[in-house]
Amino acid sequence: MKAQIKNYLSLTKKEWNGMVVLIVLIALVLIAPYVYQWLRKDNTINVTAFNTAATALNNANPQLLNGNRSSNNAQHKFDPNTASADDWQKLGITAKQAAIIKKYTAKGGRFRKAEDLQKIYGLTKIDYARLAPFIVIPKENTKGNIVVELNAADSAGLTAIDGIGGAFAKRIIYYRERLGGFIAKEQLKEVFGIDELKYDEIKKQVKVNAARIRKININTVTFDKLRLMPYLNYKQVNAIVEYRKQHGDYASISDLKNIAIIDDNILRKIEPYLVFK
């Protein structure tokens, strides 16, 4: 038994030499990094001299140290109302941000002052701070500073408003017809696409003559006609008609308070448009 184990574990001279070589190679690989560090001497960087050289280089060519981004950013004056999508991207704005800006101006949106750029969705404060010094917005002739009466103007009259194009004019007229007319110009914000930014842009160019609104006789109006009122949904219109059938004509706005699904906020909105005959 011992003889068998001895024969199994015994090594030939050739095998023993190979093992020695392998051990030596492993040892050399392990100690090589330490030998390299010992032999190699790092040169100490003179920080003061480096900074002095960098400052001199920057003074000679500021864009060289700032890299390509400086050349892409706003280095020249530009008008945000006329800049193309490519122009915006050259100014360091992303393609998505540029698309949002161009969509806004395509719909008739205008930048009256540099600060208006901050209202664009997706544009960061850092972007604005970087671009603001280079923004130049020429003074515009606002078409004679006209003021349009919303309840009388046709499509041509509405497009005379600086910032309102054909699409917005059609939406305003459509909403006005459903509503019966505007009692306050703030109602423009209820028109699809007219947000606070757009409203601020046009509010000084419009006025409202509430005497022009078309009123609804709540005691004779049909379901289909009352359904056009933007402030009432289908169930509320149906409730008004059914209550009238069951209880007779409405004497005043107070009678409508008996309808549970119509709250005071809705009543305040529709009251100017109602007559009780």
C-alpha positions in Angstrom: 0.0 0.0 0.0 2.8 2.5 1.0 4.6 1.6 -2.2 1.6 2.4 -4.3 1.2 5.8 -2.6 4.8 6.6 -3.0 4.7 5.7 -6.7 1.6 7.9 -7.1 3.2 11.0 -5.4 6.7 10.6 -6.8 7.9 13.1 -9.5 10.3 12.6 -12.3 13.3 14.9 -12.6 11.7 16.6 -15.6 8.5 17.2 -13.7 10.4 18.6 -10.8 12.3 21.1 -13.0 9.1 22.2 -14.6 7.5 22.9 -11.2 10.5 24.9 -10.1 10.3 27.1 -13.2 6.6 27.6 -12.6 7.1 28.7 -9.0 9.8 31.2 -10.1 7.6 32.7 -12.8 4.7 33.1 -10.3 7.1 34.8 -7.9 8.4 37.2 -10.5 4.8 38.2 -11.5 3.9 38.9 -7.9 6.9 41.1 -7.1 7.1 42.9 -10.5 4.7 45.8 -9.5 6.8 46.5 -6.4 10.0 46.5 -8.3 8.5 48.9 -10.9 7.4 51.4 -8.3 10.8 51.2 -6.6 12.6 51.9 -9.9 10.2 54.6 -11.2 10.4 58.1 -9.7 7.5 60.5 -10.2 8.2 64.0 -11.0 6.6 66.5 -8.6 4.2 68.9 -10.3 4.8 72.5 -9.6 1.1 73.6 -9.1 1.9 77.3 -9.0 3.8 77.1 -12.3 1.0 75.1 -13.8 -1.7 77.5 -12.8 0.3 80.5 -14.1 0.7 78.8 -17.5 -3.0 77.9 -17.7 -4.0 81.5 -16.9 -1.7 82.9 -19.6 -3.1 80.4 -22.1 -6.7 81.3 -21.2 -6.0 85.0 -21.6 -4.5 84.3 -25.0 -7.4 82.2 -26.2 -10.4 81.9 -23.8 -12.2 79.3 -26.0 -9.3 76.9 -26.0 -9.6 76.0 -22.3 -13.4 76.0 -22.4 -13.5 73.5 -25.2 -16.0 73.0 -28.0 -19.0 73.9 -25.7 -17.9 77.5 -25.6 -18.0 77.8 -29.4 -21.4 76.2 -29.5 -22.9 78.4 -26.8 -24.3 81.9 -27.2 -21.3 84.1 -28.2 -23.3 86.5 -30.4 -26.5 88.4 -30.0 -29.6 86.6 -31.2 -33.4 87.2 -31.4 -35.3 84.2 -29.8 -38.4 85.1 -32.0 -36.5 84.4 -35.2 -33.8 81.9 -34.3 -34.2 78.5 -36.1 -34.1 75.1 -34.5 -30.5 74.7 -35.7 -29.6 78.1 -34.3 -30.9 77.1 -30.9 -28.9 73.9 -30.9 -25.8 75.8 -31.9 -26.5 77.9 -28.8 -26.2 74.8 -26.6 -30.0 74.0 -26.4 -31.1 70.4 -26.9 -33.1 69.3 -29.9 -36.1 68.7 -27.7 -35.9 72.1 -26.1 -35.5 73.7 -29.5 -38.6 71.9 -30.8 -40.7 73.2 -27.9 -39.5 76.8 -28.5 -40.2 76.6 -32.3 -43.7 75.0 -31.6 -44.5 78.0 -29.3 -43.4 80.6 -31.9 -45.1 78.7 -34.8 -48.4 79.1 -32.9 -48.0 82.8 -32.7 -46.1 83.0 -29.4 -43.7 85.9 -29.0 -41.0 86.7 -26.6 -41.5 90.4 -25.5 -38.5 90.4 -23.2 -35.6 88.2 -22.3 -37.3 87.0 -19.1 -40.2 85.4 -21.2 -37.7 82.7 -22.2 -37.9 81.3 -18.6 -41.5 80.3 -19.1 -40.6 77.8 -21.8 -41.1 74.2 -20.5 -37.9 72.2 -20.3 -35.5 75.2 -20.3 -33.5 75.2 -17.1 -32.4 78.2 -15.1 -28.8 77.5 -16.0 -29.7 77.6 -19.7 -31.5 80.9 -19.3 -28.7 82.5 -17.2 -26.2 81.4 -20.0 -28.3 82.8 -22.8 -29.8 85.9 -21.3 -26.8 88.3 -21.8 -27.0 87.6 -25.6 -30.7 88.0 -26.1 -31.8 91.0 -28.2 -35.5 91.5 -29.0 -36.2 94.4 -31.4 -39.0 96.7 -30.5 -42.1 95.7 -32.5 -44.9 97.6 -34.0 -47.9 95.9 -32.4 -50.1 96.8 -35.4 -51.0 100.2 -34.2 -51.6 99.0 -30.6 -55.1 97.9 -31.6 -57.6 96.6 -29.0 -60.0 93.9 -30.3 -63.5 93.4 -28.9 -63.8 89.7 -28.4 -67.5 89.3 -28.9 -67.7 91.3 -32.1 -64.5 90.3 -33.9 -64.5 87.9 -36.8 -61.6 85.7 -37.8 -59.8 88.5 -39.6 -60.2 90.8 -36.6 -58.8 88.2 -34.2 -55.8 87.5 -36.3 -55.0 91.3 -36.1 -54.1 90.5 -32.5 -50.3 90.1 -32.3 -49.8 86.5 -31.2 -53.1 85.1 -32.6 -52.9 83.2 -35.9 -55.7 81.5 -37.9 -55.8 78.4 -35.8 -56.3 80.3 -32.5 -58.9 82.6 -34.1 -61.0 79.6 -35.1 -60.8 78.1 -31.6 -61.8 81.4 -30.0 -64.8 81.8 -32.3 -65.9 78.2 -31.8 -65.7 78.6 -28.0 -67.4 81.9 -28.1 -70.3 80.4 -30.0 -70.7 77.6 -27.6 -70.5 79.9 -24.6 -72.7 82.6 -26.0 -70.0 85.2 -25.8 -67.3 86.4 -23.3 -68.2 88.3 -20.1 -64.5 88.6 -19.2 -61.4 88.4 -21.2 -59.9 86.0 -18.7 -62.2 83.4 -20.2 -59.8 83.2 -23.1 -57.7 80.9 -20.9 -60.5 78.3 -21.3 -59.8 78.1 -25.0 -57.7 75.1 -25.9 -54.1 76.1 -26.3 -54.2 79.5 -24.6 -52.2 79.1 -21.4 -51.0 81.8 -19.0 -48.0 82.6 -21.1 -50.2 83.1 -24.2 -52.8 85.0 -22.3 -50.2 87.4 -20.8 -49.1 88.1 -24.3 -52.5 89.1 -25.7 -54.5 90.4 -22.8 -53.6 94.0 -23.4 -54.8 93.7 -27.0 -58.4 92.6 -26.2 -61.4 93.9 -24.4 -64.9 92.5 -23.8 -68.4 94.1 -24.1 -70.5 91.8 -21.9 -73.7 93.4 -23.3 -73.1 91.4 -26.5 -73.5 87.9 -24.9 -76.3 85.7 -26.0 -78.4 84.6 -23.1 -80.3 81.3 -22.6 -83.9 81.1 -21.5 -83.5 78.3 -19.0 -87.3 77.5 -19.1 -87.5 76.9 -22.8 -84.0 75.8 -23.9 -83.8 72.3 -25.3 -81.4 69.6 -24.1 -79.4 69.8 -27.3 -78.9 73.5 -27.2 -78.1 73.6 -23.4 -75.6 70.8 -24.0 -73.4 73.3 -25.9 -72.7 75.2 -22.7 -69.0 74.4 -21.9 -69.6 74.7 -18.1 -72.2 71.9 -18.0 -71.6 68.2 -18.6 -74.1 65.7 -19.9 -75.5 64.7 -16.6 -75.9 68.3 -15.3 -77.8 69.3 -18.5 -80.0 66.3 -18.2 -80.7 67.1 -14.5 -81.7 70.7 -15.3 -84.2 69.6 -18.0 -85.7 66.8 -15.9 -86.0 69.0 -12.8 -87.9 71.5 -15.0 -90.2 68.8 -16.2 -91.0 67.7 -12.7 -91.2 71.0 -10.9 -92.1 73.5 -13.5 -90.3 76.7 -14.6 -87.3 78.1 -12.8 -88.0 81.4 -11.1 -84.4 82.3 -10.3 -80.9 80.9 -10.0 -81.8 79.8 -6.5 -84.0 77.1 -7.9 -81.1 75.5 -9.7 -79.4 75.1 -6.3 -81.9 72.3 -5.6 -80.0 70.2 -8.2 -77.5 68.3 -6.2 -74.9 67.7 -8.9 -74.6 71.5 -9.7 -72.4 73.3 -7.2 -72.0 77.0 -6.5 -69.0 77.3 -8.7 -70.9 76.1 -11.7 -73.8 78.4 -10.9 -71.5 81.4 -10.7 -70.2 80.6 -14.2 -73.6 80.0 -15.9 -75.7 82.7 -14.1 -74.7 85.6 -16.4 -75.9 83.6 -19.4 -79.3 82.7 -18.0 -82.7 84.4 -18.2 -85.8 83.2 -16.4 -89.0 83.9 -18.4 
